[in-house]
Amino acid sequence: MWIFGYGSLIWKPGFAWVDRRVGFVRGWQRRFYQGSFDHRGVPGNPGRVVTLLPDDSAATWGMAFKIEGDEASRVLAKLDHREKGGYERHRVAVYSGASQVAVDEALVYVATEDNPNFLGPASPTEIARQVCHACGPSGPNTEYVLRLAESLRQFDVDDEHVFAVDKALRTILRDEQ
């Protein structure tokens, strides 16, 4: 079984894997539109985390992780709990940099626009302001944004939305010092 991560799973999977591959999924765009009331924020002060939105012209880079044997059911139970705040499972093909199929089928968790934690669109600066002051049991929301942007830079890919939020957040953090 393969799991595709496009947010914190890239740098903090939290499970054992036997193989991993950098790749992308077609037809999805990554956005900081999902509220995090249980990991990177709390009720009354939610953080913002990424979800995928359908977009036929988009490709979203991330990391596919292979899980084998009995570990698969344990990982799914753990991820179902971790992603309980509005995410649902989808099956996707994951492509390599050469646009070849790297993984025929992987599970990906997507928060739909009709879930109760969906916060929706905002400017990069508005998102960064919210992120700057949010913290939850999994740590500060700033860590989530900064580590995601850092991971994507290591893949040498451009994600305009993530990098715009990262830039706005770094500006706010610098100005608050």
C-alpha positions, 0 to 999 in steps of 0.5 A: 500500500502507498500513501501520498503526503503533500503536507506534514506527511512529507517531513513528519510521516509518523509511521514506518515505511519501506520505500518512499518516492518524490512525485506529484499528483495531477488534477489537484492544487495545494492550498492552506484552506483547511482549519486545524483545531486539533493539531496546529491550532485549537478551538477558537484559534485554529491553525491553517494546514493544506488540503487539495482542491480539484484543478485539472491543470494543476500538479502537486508535488509530495512524497509517496510512502510504501507500507507493507504487511500488517503495518498497513492497517496500523498506519491507516488507523493512525492516519484516519485519526490524524486526518479526522478533521474533515479529510477523506481518502482518495486514490491517486496515481503518483508520477515521477519527475519524468511524468512516468507513473511512479506509483499506480495507486496511492491513498491521499487524504483530502479535506473537502470544501463542505467539511466543518473545518474548511476555512476557505480562501484568504490572501497569503498575508491573512493566512500568515497572520493566522498561522503566526498566532496558532499553536496546538498539540502537534506544535506551532502552526509556523513550524508546519508552514516553514517545514513544508516550504523547506521540503518543497524547496529540497524537491526543487519545485515551485509551489506559488501558494506555499511560497507566498504564504511562507514569504508573508510569514517570514516577513511577519516573524521578522517584523515582530522581532 
